[in-house]
Amino acid sequence: MSAKPNMHMPRRILTALLFISMSFCALAQPKKLVAVKVAQAPKLDGKLDDAAWQNAPEATDFIINSPDFGKPSIRRSVVKVVYTDEAIYIGAYLYDDPAQIRRQLTQRDNEKFQDADYFGIAFDTYNDKQNAFQFVVTSANVQSDVRISATYAAADQGIGTTTSFTNPGFDYTWDAVWDSRTAIVQDGWIAEMKIPFSAIRFAKRDVQDWGINFNRFIRRVNEISYWNTVDPKASGFVNQFGSLQGLQNLQPPLRLSLLPYVSTGYQDVPTNNGTIRNFLNSGGMDVKYGINESFTMDMTLIPDFGQVQSDNVILNLSPFEQQYAENRPFFTEGTEMFNKAGIFYSRRVGGTPGKYNDVLQLASDSGYTILKNPSVTQLYNATKFSGRTKDNLGIGIFNAVTAPMYAEYEKPNGDIIRTQTEPMANYNIIVLDQALKNRSYITFTNTNVLRSGGSRNANVSALDFSVYDKKNNYNFQAKARYSTISGDSSYNGYKFYTSFDKVSGKWQWGIFGNVESQRYDPNDLGILKAPNDVVYGVHGSYQQFVPSKNFLLRNYSLSIQSSNLYAPFKIGETHVSGDFLHVFKNFWDISFLLEGSAFWYNDFYELRTSGRVLKRTPWAFFGVRGSTDSRKKLWVNYFYGYADLSPIANDPFYVISNGLRYRFSPKFSVDINGESQHDLGNFGAVLDANGNPIIINDTSVIGRRQVTQFTTLIDGIYNFKARMNLSIRIRHYWSKVRYTAMYDTKPDGYWVDRTFLDGHDENFNAFNVDMFFTWDFRLGSRLIIGWKNALGPDASVDGLQYGKYVGNLEHLFSIPHSNELTVKFVYYIDYSDLKRRNRD
């Protein structure tokens, strides 16, 4: 008996195909939301029962970005947007089981990888698909605000692995003044946000359409979802926003705010000539003025940068200067346009005076007593002007003026000498950044430094061009730089860079080439470690963004890069590296790293003398790093690596790094990280007391040295409430260098044995404690009490007597430390608030 045909099967297949087709269309078509203007602003109380919310359109149906891209979010989210003449308001009802909502208190701008759910909104106010303002609030009502720019590298994965995706276009240092409230309710949590128009910028039009997107993070499952789909395989982020339509007759208030401050404190610094005691009293002001709805001017007058994190100082054995992170607020907030060309290293402004070390050396050689030698150049004032026209032309102007600095020292006969260590200087940057279609752009940047007396002036011009195809699959970049140095010496230089990359999809690849001439020098306001260089290479990667049987995510990357000397042209090193990341279903992750060079190669920089070269051995490095599930109270991360395969006997290098974070409560957590490095065959130039390479009989002397480094870092924070916390950071760095053999280098870079030179071993310690109590007692206003402890400038530990880590550390606490206690009061004054109060 034959079976009857199933007449419903074609209909079911057709229905399934139609559903799949509609799903793909939903993923492809940007969502739209109509803006609603209300006469009465909603009250921020975490209830959403105001009349303003009742008729506002809803944004729903969030789509997962990670860890299971393309599926609907596991929990429903409903978002509404309304606006008045003064601000835009967001109300989000985030359905969930209240018992499962994570609500850890964190620092501002620090919601990532913490135990907290959060909700965010981002505005592309110029609709250029490149730049945006993002505002985020956690379930505990802790705020984050971010400036997103065209240098954004990859979509937010939300997984919390130690191998994080780089996002250079996400500027968390930008702080706006806005308000929010959250509340836990019986079926989820509510977030209400008020974003004043004075906090963002936009073009002047009667009717505006903005790019917009909402995102939600559910910590217990590490799910990040977006209202308008953000495909992790596609390049870019802002270009994947939806649309907020119909904003009419926006009339932003006068954007004028003042941020005056007063600070006081006490400092004692022990030296070999007694303790120097200073009373630290200062006052100044930051001013923010909105010239129009698109452009803003920021000024800082007599700034105080004392209450910032101490630098991670190391014993630098390389021929290149150490680059430090920028922690000063004025130079971190809203500087994405000035940093776009990569020729602005803000630590040049107000850095260490150029002849600071010369004074130290003079005192050491001649027995002079230093009476005064400031280690930081005083900043008179700094100004930033930036914004974007309605035609998407970004304009940025930066100016800073630093004071002349002087040192004083006393000769043995009693004479007091005063010498200039840094002349008065004027730093300038001009940026013109034109956004083009399909995320493309062309940018012109100019930096110049003018110093009094004309001892050294510098000018660097940069032109950057980046173009994407319509389908956002490929990108071509071209960059050109030209530097001019004038004054005591004059010379010019240039740099060219080009690349072509496939930037979207599971499989991505690219090729690039970079040429830097012998005299290219952007270092007066930028940083370049190695000019006179030619570098070219290829790279490729495969990325799995949807879960497989065993993994949530995989990322395999491989690159090959060669570097040569530009003039005269000589072959340098060919370097191969690979990184293989795996994230498991339980949110543990592990990465395997492989890199190395297969042949002897030329090092053109280690000998620190033009025309001299040092031969380096072949090498290979294998490493493994990873972490446990960061949702747990105890989170562990690790990195282990080993390098060898050198033809020289007993030449291994290994690194061991372990860290843990323990969350004692939603308010209190501690991170402890330790790393040790051991290099038994480190070859490098032998330097004299002034840091110059030793050359004997026209031959550079190098040494083989055993280098041991230990770094211990402890971070703790206690959050009293959303805007009040106490943080402490303790860092100890120890580096011990012991020379075991010395050699003369031959003209071809190889070396031969020579007589040992004594007195070059080193034992270096850096120790810092930074403790800050921070209270944002009202929007934009802050009280900070800080205590900083560090080794005194003349403090040292005998490496022969205390050659082991424990003995070295114990003696470290028996020698004098400097101490600094400061109190800073900052008060935010908004002209619009003053005007409104006077009117009322």
Secondary structure as GFF3:
##gff-version 3
##sequence-region A 1 840
A	DSSP	alpha_helix	9	28	.	.	.	ID=ss1
A	DSSP	beta_strand	32	34	.	.	.	ID=ss2
A	DSSP	beta_strand	36	37	.	.	.	ID=ss3
A	DSSP	alpha_helix	51	54	.	.	.	ID=ss4
A	DSSP	beta_strand	63	66	.	.	.	ID=ss5
A	DSSP	beta_strand	77	83	.	.	.	ID=ss6
A	DSSP	beta_strand	87	95	.	.	.	ID=ss7
A	DSSP	three_ten_helix	98	100	.	.	.	ID=ss8
A	DSSP	beta_strand	118	124	.	.	.	ID=ss9
A	DSSP	beta_strand	132	138	.	.	.	ID=ss10
A	DSSP	beta_strand	143	148	.	.	.	ID=ss11
A	DSSP	beta_strand	170	171	.	.	.	ID=ss12
A	DSSP	beta_strand	179	185	.	.	.	ID=ss13
A	DSSP	beta_strand	188	196	.	.	.	ID=ss14
A	DSSP	three_ten_helix	197	199	.	.	.	ID=ss15
A	DSSP	beta_strand	207	218	.	.	.	ID=ss16
A	DSSP	three_ten_helix	219	221	.	.	.	ID=ss17
A	DSSP	beta_strand	223	226	.	.	.	ID=ss18
A	DSSP	three_ten_helix	238	240	.	.	.	ID=ss19
A	DSSP	beta_strand	242	248	.	.	.	ID=ss20
A	DSSP	beta_strand	256	271	.	.	.	ID=ss21
A	DSSP	beta_strand	274	290	.	.	.	ID=ss22
A	DSSP	beta_strand	295	301	.	.	.	ID=ss23
A	DSSP	alpha_helix	329	332	.	.	.	ID=ss24
A	DSSP	three_ten_helix	346	348	.	.	.	ID=ss25
A	DSSP	alpha_helix	356	366	.	.	.	ID=ss26
A	DSSP	beta_strand	369	372	.	.	.	ID=ss27
A	DSSP	beta_strand	379	388	.	.	.	ID=ss28
A	DSSP	beta_strand	393	402	.	.	.	ID=ss29
A	DSSP	beta_strand	405	410	.	.	.	ID=ss30
A	DSSP	beta_strand	416	422	.	.	.	ID=ss31
A	DSSP	beta_strand	425	435	.	.	.	ID=ss32
A	DSSP	three_ten_helix	437	439	.	.	.	ID=ss33
A	DSSP	beta_strand	441	451	.	.	.	ID=ss34
A	DSSP	three_ten_helix	452	454	.	.	.	ID=ss35
A	DSSP	beta_strand	456	468	.	.	.	ID=ss36
A	DSSP	beta_strand	474	487	.	.	.	ID=ss37
A	DSSP	beta_strand	491	502	.	.	.	ID=ss38
A	DSSP	beta_strand	507	516	.	.	.	ID=ss39
A	DSSP	beta_strand	533	544	.	.	.	ID=ss40
A	DSSP	beta_strand	551	565	.	.	.	ID=ss41
A	DSSP	beta_strand	570	584	.	.	.	ID=ss42
A	DSSP	beta_strand	589	597	.	.	.	ID=ss43
A	DSSP	beta_strand	601	603	.	.	.	ID=ss44
A	DSSP	beta_strand	614	616	.	.	.	ID=ss45
A	DSSP	beta_strand	619	627	.	.	.	ID=ss46
A	DSSP	beta_strand	634	644	.	.	.	ID=ss47
A	DSSP	beta_strand	653	663	.	.	.	ID=ss48
A	DSSP	beta_strand	668	685	.	.	.	ID=ss49
A	DSSP	beta_strand	695	696	.	.	.	ID=ss50
A	DSSP	beta_strand	699	721	.	.	.	ID=ss51
A	DSSP	beta_strand	724	745	.	.	.	ID=ss52
A	DSSP	beta_strand	751	753	.	.	.	ID=ss53
A	DSSP	beta_strand	762	778	.	.	.	ID=ss54
A	DSSP	beta_strand	781	791	.	.	.	ID=ss55
A	DSSP	alpha_helix	805	812	.	.	.	ID=ss56
A	DSSP	beta_strand	817	826	.	.	.	ID=ss57
A	DSSP	beta_strand	829	830	.	.	.	ID=ss58
A	DSSP	alpha_helix	831	839	.	.	.	ID=ss59
###
